[in-house]
Amino acid sequence: MKILVAVKRVIDYNVQIRVKEDGSGIVTDNVKMSTNPPDDNAIEEAVKIKESGKATEVVAVSVGDEKAQETVRKALAVGADRGILVKTEGIIEPLAVSKVLQKVVEKEKPDLVFMGKQAIDDDCNQTGQMLAALLNWPQATFASKIEVKDKLLLVTREVDEGLETIEVNVPAIVTCDLRLNEPRYASLPNIMKAKKKPIEQINASDLEVDTKPRIEQIKVEEPPKRKAGIKVASVEELVQKLKNEAKVI
């Protein structure tokens, strides 16, 4: 069994996001970047399945600029066998990423495709679902537990009512939740070994995929600052303000 894992390079979740002065986007120069957190869970789960003997190869793939190679290297350092970087420039939307991954899947012919449930930058939660539609593969989203049984997957996912377990046939697309596992840290020896693992580089244009954005970004603004709260002297005054001023009751 071969598992393909899609990973994305994003601004680190600990970084305070700043908007550019001209409102054209957010500041990324000299800003710490890292792997999208749910993608770390996807890599961890793929490596665990390989370590259990149920998979033979884990391939990490990223779509982005040259610097996205760092994200692939991190995946290699925690256990992926080889990497693929599909090079693009500028903003690339979920539909374009899905079409690029479709071409990679057709070339690599994996049995499973893992990815994070959504990215923390655009928060779209679309790529996995679109890829499943393009490939006409079954999908299991928001996975919090995965069990491999021959040519079947038992996937437990979180829904509004609690937990739901579904059975899907392989090949399949799985998007991973943060609760799926605890991603391991890459040790220094493994980081050094990852530098010798192969990363295949492909230009998106060579795949004949149109990556032109369909959405025009006009302006980026910071959310309005929260107003200071007020103190009230009694419950009656609180109810009055909620009713007459805030108009929430």
C-alpha positions, 0 to 999 in steps of 0.5 A: 500500500502506498500513501500520498500525503499532501502538506502545505507551508503556512505562517506558523500558528504562533505568529501574530498576523499583520496586514500590509500597510497598502492592504494588498495582503498580509506580511510574510517577509521574515515571518516564521513558516511551518507545516499546516498543523492538521497536515502534521497529523496526516503525515504522522498517521501515514508513518504509523500505518507504515510502521505497523506493516500495512503500508510500504511507502509514504510520499509527501507532496506540496504545492507552492514556491521553492521555499515549500521544499522545507515543508516536504523536508520536514515530512521526510524527517518524520518518516516519509520516504520521498517527496514531491514539490509542484512549483507554482507562483503567487496565490493558488486556490483549493480548486487548482491544488486539487487539480494538481494533486489529481495529476500527481495521484494519476502518476503515483497511483497511491492507495490512500491520500491523506491531508489535513482537514483544512489549512489555517491560512485560508481556512477553506476546507475544500481541497480534499473534497474537490480531489475526491470528486475529481478522482471519483474516489470515496472520501472520509473527512475530519478523521479522528481515528483510522483503522486499516482492514485489507481494502477497507478503512474504518474512519471515526469522524467527529460530527455535531451529534458526537462520533460517527464511524464510516467504512470506505473502500480503498483507494480513498481520500482522508482528511485528518483532524487534530485529534487523530494523533500526537505528531512526533518531533523530528530528531536531529539524526532524522533531519540530517537523513532527510537531506539525502532523501529525494525530492522530485520537483515538477512545474505546475505548468508541465502538468497542464493545470490552470492555476489562475485564481478565480477569486479577485482579492480586492483588499485585506483589513484587520478586524475592528478592535474590540470595544472596552466593556462596561460594569453594571450595578445590578442584574436589572441594569444588565438585563435592560442594557442587553434588551435595549442597547445590545438588543440580544434578548 
